[in-house]
Every structure is written in structure tokens, then in C-alpha cells.
Amino acid sequence: MIKETNCDKVDKKIRATIDKIIKEFKENPYAWNDERQVHYDFFKLLFEVFSSEEIKEYFIWEYRVGRPSYARGNKVAEVDLGMFCGNGNWIAVEFEFNLSPGKSLEEELIRCVEKLQSSPKCLDSMFRGYVVPLLRRDGQATAQGYGITYSELCTKNIQKAESSIRVSNIKLISDGIIL
């Protein structure tokens, strides 16, 4: 049985861990080959702030949140990490790693936001949701086919993804974008 915890306290610890993974990415953006490696390192950092018993009791890696309308075939949407923090509430973290800052970035960020908003049952009990893009690009280079710099295109993509967020408890953290 999961005991009750303090969601504000848990949220601060998770946000601090997100900030640590962003710091690691900024120090060495080429340290990871794929998103799975980001997940492993994020999980390792969680052991610095949560006990192994807390992680065992409260965390679910790749937490299923239902089958949203954009899913293809039998694919079920999963949030990279979910943590339950008491009173039926939970906190979600969704990473996107090393994407092109073009249209695919916009689509992927909006997909992540939609995933967190896809199930009313999950949304009603979500204390906080985080979408964390980790991206490195030459911000001054011209984005092919767009006629603007990658920096300008990234800014537009982030703004569009942020505008698709319908609830205040979901945050898009763009600090992990290096231009």
C-alpha cells in the first residue's frame, strides 16, 4: 500500500532532478546516443533524492496513460516516468531527445503535450506534468526550407507547443535547448 506523501515536496525534488539532467546535457550534449540513455541517467539521479524504497513504491517507468486519438494501431501512449505522490495524485515526466528543430520538433513537442492531456482520468489526478526537450543545434544556421535561423524556428516551435497546453499544471521546460 502506498502511503501518503507531500506532492509539493516530491515535485520540487523531481524538478531539481530535471534541472540536473539539463545541466549534464549542457555540459556534454553528446554524452547520450538515444533517449533511453537519458531515461537511465535521469533514473540514476532520482536515487540521489529518493530512497530505493520510495522509488520502488512510487515510481512507474513508462507509465501507460491510455490510447489517445493520435496513436496508431495498437500503440498505447506511455509517459516516460510517473510518480505517485498521494491522494491519488501523480507527477509525469516526458523527455524528447536530440530532435531536429524543424517541423518534427514542433510535432514531437505537441505529441508529448497531448500525451499528458490524453486521458481525462489521468489529467484529473495529475499534480504536475513536465515535457523536457533536450536539443542541440547551431542557432545561427539557416533552417532549410524555412528561410529563418534554427534559433527562430525553435522559438516558434516552442511557442506553438506551449500554446497547445490547455492546463496550468503541465509545463514545457525549454532550458535544455542549446542554440
C-alpha positions in Angstrom: 0.0 0.0 0.0 1.4 3.4 -1.0 1.5 5.8 1.9 0.5 9.4 1.5 3.3 11.8 0.6 3.6 15.6 0.1 3.2 16.3 -3.6 4.8 19.8 -3.4 7.9 18.3 -1.8 8.1 15.5 -4.3 7.5 17.9 -7.2 10.4 20.1 -6.1 12.7 17.1 -5.9 11.7 15.9 -9.4 12.1 19.4 -10.9 15.5 19.7 -9.3 16.4 16.3 -10.9 15.2 17.6 -14.3 17.4 20.6 -13.8 20.4 18.3 -13.1 19.8 16.3 -16.3 19.6 19.5 -18.3 22.8 20.7 -16.7 24.5 17.4 -17.7 23.2 17.8 -21.2 24.6 21.3 -21.5 28.0 20.2 -20.1 28.2 17.4 -22.7 25.4 17.3 -25.3 27.0 14.3 -27.0 27.1 12.0 -23.9 23.9 10.2 -24.8 23.2 8.3 -28.1 19.5 8.0 -27.6 16.5 8.9 -25.4 16.7 5.6 -23.5 20.2 6.6 -22.1 18.7 9.9 -20.9 16.0 7.9 -19.1 18.6 5.7 -17.4 20.7 8.7 -16.2 17.6 10.5 -15.0 16.5 7.5 -13.0 20.0 7.2 -11.5 19.8 10.9 -10.4 16.5 10.1 -8.7 18.3 7.8 -6.3 20.2 10.8 -5.0 17.0 12.4 -3.8 14.6 9.5 -3.2 15.3 6.3 -1.3 15.3 3.0 -3.2 12.2 2.0 -1.2 10.4 5.2 -2.3 11.4 4.6 -5.9 10.1 1.0 -5.7 6.8 2.1 -4.2 6.0 5.3 -6.0 7.7 5.3 -9.4 6.5 3.7 -12.7 8.7 3.9 -15.7 6.9 4.1 -19.0 3.5 4.6 -17.3 0.5 3.9 -19.6 -1.9 6.8 -19.8 -4.4 5.4 -22.3 -4.9 5.3 -26.0 -5.1 8.8 -27.4 -6.7 9.6 -30.7 -3.3 10.2 -32.4 -1.9 6.7 -31.5 -1.6 4.4 -34.5 -2.6 0.8 -34.5 -2.5 -0.9 -31.1 0.1 1.6 -29.7 -0.7 2.8 -26.2 0.6 6.1 -25.0 3.2 5.9 -22.2 4.7 8.7 -20.1 8.4 8.2 -19.6 8.2 8.4 -15.9 5.2 8.7 -13.5 5.5 9.1 -9.7 2.6 8.8 -7.3 2.6 11.4 -4.6 -0.5 10.6 -2.5 -4.3 11.3 -2.6 -4.4 9.6 -6.0 -2.1 12.3 -7.5 0.9 11.7 -9.7 3.7 13.6 -11.4 4.7 12.9 -15.0 8.0 13.5 -16.9 8.2 13.2 -20.7 11.6 13.6 -22.5 12.3 14.3 -26.1 15.9 14.0 -27.0 18.1 15.3 -29.9 15.4 16.1 -32.4 15.7 18.3 -35.5 14.4 21.8 -34.7 12.3 21.8 -37.8 8.7 20.6 -38.1 9.5 17.3 -36.4 10.3 19.2 -33.2 7.0 21.0 -33.3 5.2 17.7 -33.9 7.1 15.8 -31.2 6.6 18.5 -28.6 2.9 18.8 -29.3 2.6 15.0 -29.3 4.2 15.0 -25.8 1.9 17.6 -24.5 -1.1 15.8 -26.0 0.1 12.6 -24.4 -0.1 14.2 -20.9 -3.5 15.6 -21.8 -4.8 12.5 -23.5 -6.6 10.8 -20.7 -9.1 12.8 -18.6 -8.8 10.3 -15.8 -5.0 10.8 -15.7 -5.3 14.6 -16.2 -7.7 15.0 -13.3 -5.3 13.3 -10.9 -2.0 14.8 -12.3 -0.4 17.1 -9.8 2.2 18.2 -12.4 3.4 17.1 -15.8 6.7 18.1 -17.4 7.7 17.9 -21.1 11.5 18.2 -21.4 13.1 18.6 -24.8 16.9 18.1 -25.0 18.2 19.5 -28.3 21.5 21.0 -29.6 21.6 23.0 -32.8 23.6 25.7 -34.4 21.2 28.5 -33.7 22.6 30.9 -36.4 22.4 28.4 -39.2 19.5 28.8 -41.6 16.8 26.1 -41.3 16.4 24.5 -44.7 13.1 25.3 -46.3 12.1 27.8 -43.7 14.2 30.9 -44.6 14.8 31.6 -40.9 17.5 30.6 -38.4 17.2 27.4 -36.3 17.0 29.6 -33.3 14.0 31.5 -34.7 12.4 28.2 -35.8 12.9 26.6 -32.4 11.3 29.6 -30.7 8.3 29.3 -33.0 8.1 25.5 -32.3 8.3 26.0 -28.6 5.6 28.8 -28.6 3.3 26.6 -30.7 3.7 23.6 -28.3 3.2 25.9 -25.3 0.1 27.3 -26.7 -1.3 23.8 -27.1 -1.1 23.2 -23.3 -4.7 23.6 -22.0 -4.0 23.3 -18.3 -1.6 25.1 -16.0 -0.2 22.0 -14.3 1.7 20.9 -17.4 5.0 22.7 -18.0 7.2 22.6 -21.1 10.8 23.2 -19.9 12.8 24.5 -22.9 16.0 25.1 -20.8 17.5 22.0 -22.4 17.6 23.5 -25.9 21.1 24.7 -26.9 21.2 27.0 -29.8 
